[in-house]
């Protein structure tokens, strides 16, 4: 039987996740400012730095202090432990940006309970934003000026000249002639197409600045907190097949409820 998941528990878990993001920032920021880190290439041909590894360790130290019995799934160290509570951690989501010196990277911390994502913190000191959400508690964003506000997706209902789409990696989508044609049709119908990528387009979606995000190649650690953020901001978040987000997710479609429904129909006609 699952343990109760009440508001008091979620508030405590959110506070811990915020402290964990702070701990990661304390590791990452001085290396980012000084450009002082070595870079290695992992087996999947993606870069990793000691900042990634040290930040993940710092996050786990904070989480373990408050929740010693929980399990962890980190970008650098993989899965540790079992149980109904699983913390998902990407210490530097966007390591390529970090390495190349532009600020489109973030720290991603989320909590999954019995297979459901219930809490998330998405923190980018370099860009100047931190966003967070808890199941049933709405979505919030702190901007570069330190102002905190509750955020919500736009009221966009149609693919028209006022609508905006942002995309991430589309390699797999480009390999499907039917879906690529469906994507092309959406591009022709909207006013703007952008590629903000990584955490940023989900922050923009959640605060009503864009209307749909499409990504065909990712993993759960790239998006776990952002799933909670978008949903609590009133949006819809599934994979490209319209299925719920889970540990095996490899694609993402997030948007206003109306545009999401229309895009799902288009991609799965």
WOLINKA-V990289 format. One record per run of one state. SS is the DSSP state (H for helix, E for strand, C for the rest). FROM is the first residue (numbers start at 0). TO is the last residue. Records with the same first field share a line. If there is no record, write none. Layout:
SS->FROM-TO  FROM-TO
This chain:
C->0-5  34-37  41-45  66-69  74-76  80-83  93-93  100-104  113-114  124-127  134-137  142-146  151-162  167-169  174-175  189-190  194-196  206-210  215-218  232-234  238-250  255-255  267-268
H->6-33  49-65  94-99  170-173  176-188  197-205  219-231  256-266
E->38-40  46-48  70-73  77-79  84-92  105-112  115-123  128-133  138-141  147-150  163-166  191-193  211-214  235-237  251-254
